[in-house]
Amino acid sequence: MKLFTFRIGGVHPQEHKLTADIPTKEAALPKAAVFPLGQHIGAPARPVVKRGDKVKVGTLIAEANGFVSAPIYSSVSGTVAKIDTSIDATGYRQPVIIINVEGDEWEEGIDRSSELENMEAHPELTAEEIIERIKIAGITGMGGASFPTFIKLCPPPTAKAECIIVNAVECEPYITADYRLMMEHAAEILVGLKLLMKAAKVEKGYIGIEENKPKAIELLTELTVEDSQITIVPLAMKYPQGGEKQLVDAVIGRQVPAPPAIPVNVGAIVQNVGTVFAVYQAVMKHKPLFERYTTVTGEHIKQPGNFLVRMGTPFKDLIAACGGLPDGDNKVLAGGPMMGKSVISLEVPVTKGTNSITVLTDADAHRKPIEPCIRCGKCVEVCPMGLEPYLLATLSAFKHYERLEQEDVVSCISCGSCQFTCPSHRPILDNILQGKGVVMSRIKARNQK
Amino acid sequence: MNFVLTAVCVLGAIALVAAIVLYVVSKKFAVEEDPRIGEVTALLPGANCGGCGFAGCSGMAGALVCGADKGSIEGLVCPVGGEEVMKQVADALGITVAIAEAMVAVVRCNGSCAHRPRIAAYDGLHTCAAMHATGAGETGCGFGCLGCGDCVEACLFDAIHINEETGLPEVDENKCTSCGACVKACPRHIIELRKKGPKGRRVYVQCVNMDKGAVAKKACEVACIGCGKCEKVCKFEAITIEKNLSYIDYNKCRLCTKCVDECPTGAIVKINFPLKKMVNTEVVSQESEVKV
């Protein structure tokens, strides 16, 4: 079996896939569910409920506010307690809708049976209709970035989509939510992919899976033996293969140019496997996006596991279900250890983009002392975007923003490979992100003029 | 001998030609500069801090001379030199000028470790800008001082320092030139330039938290909760409440200090007032903390 991978850079962190063989459990309903209005990229949603309103599971509670935005549906039944602010993962307060949970009553029209609906059974679905249903269901990218999915399916007129690539790489250590989803719902995912292919009017679909998931590769290959349109692509293990641009390079061997170019400029639309499953449920089962697969993991968690979680469930409920936090100080990450963001409070809820809750203990979480740069060039070697991280970090620290822009800092995908590999433990990515933020706002200001 | 003579002659000739060329060029392409600009530059402190809004002292001098020709140098103030220097400049330019009142940087946060409990530990880049961009910081307050000292770094006059005990920056008002460098450096806009006031006395709200009262109070016990008591007690309409936060307009404030006594959380402070007149003991302790 020939293994593909992307061409430039990359690292291989230890895998720590502790929960790979643990079947998914349904997480218990929370007492109160918290729905941040800005849980996707783009404009925050606008609430359509008010205090005291009764809602059911699957009731629209906030509508899309602008083109790049997504509606939000209630994941619980109960009463709207208040529309207020609450802290998000960063600690800043954001507008939220809080719903007190009473019972578990679902909206009519959502098909809760586990029966597989095939494409052939619904010849009436047109591309436009599929996209419309995806848009209405509030589906956003479920790999972490939470970009509204329907926009990706409507490429700008200058670009033409040729294939859909399903991102089933899951290259971050610890996380196994996507893997479990593939093992448990492979057939649904394939139908979801077919729907996306029809929506984007393409003839070819790929599923990229890293070789550390042989069972998933085997299962999906078996299911697609007779299907000439879908190809399963086993990939060598390398981080950050789950990055859109890296995946496009690995699977179809095309390199996406520097921003503002996006994968569709080279003919590919990349969707996370979780998103594909959500598309299946939205189109075939009329189920809007309100629950997702999430891994709760960490070396010192008593019973790590994979959960089907209703969005809005606070982190503390899920961690309690796994036996609680280890003693002492802990670092709790929304996401994996490479790109996850540490949260300031366990009151933070699971949102559309929460693929994992990773708990690191005090000893693992601390950074090592910063040493001087020894000019070894390892960061340059591993940068998957072909940048020079040491240079960007220095320019950023000394506030040389014009030069920083010339050195293409906006191409940085914040994968953290540079900082991971640095033998001097230098805060390379921290510095780059700082400068990137300034450069991005300068570009934005310039474009507005 | 011949050797030496030739060298002297050749070099001498080159020198002569070069001198003539330089002379002609300097006459022909001479840039006429107002001699007053040089004079004024000499009067200015020469710190080139940029506090006046110009790139350096000569830029400021140019603007001053230009303004003098138009008859007014209003709005042009050297924050470093202050009143004294501006008077000298006005004399040199032969105009009179209304001197702007002295300003000083004030830190509008009193969230010391005692007042504002740390709920998390930050392990990233040790600058306020980076900390502000990654999250709310180590406390529950998303508005207050982060304590990494970006303002200290920005100050060219050694006038602002982090107090180790409180973890907050303190301004040395004798050294502060109100150039505004710290104001620009602070990612949370906590530092403000305010009127220094008579005998250095001033009253201000030492908080920038815009959360609702209960939330703000939970994060920090000396937070402004936006209750509006100060607004009601103020006879000079100097206080406004906006987004759960009180703000005192220093142009309207008459330093009656009624608001200081009224504030239930002690978020309003008075500086450089004689200690014996203090009524509220809590405020006394705060005052001594803030006072330099």
Interface residues (C-beta under 8 A of the other chain):
Chain A: T85 I87 A89 T90 G91 Y92 R93 D329 K341 S342 I344 S345 A365 H366 R367 P427 D430 N431 L433 Q434 G437
Chain B: I119 A120 A121 D123 G124 L125 T127 A129 A130 A133 T134 G135 A136 G137 G140 G142 D211 K212 V215
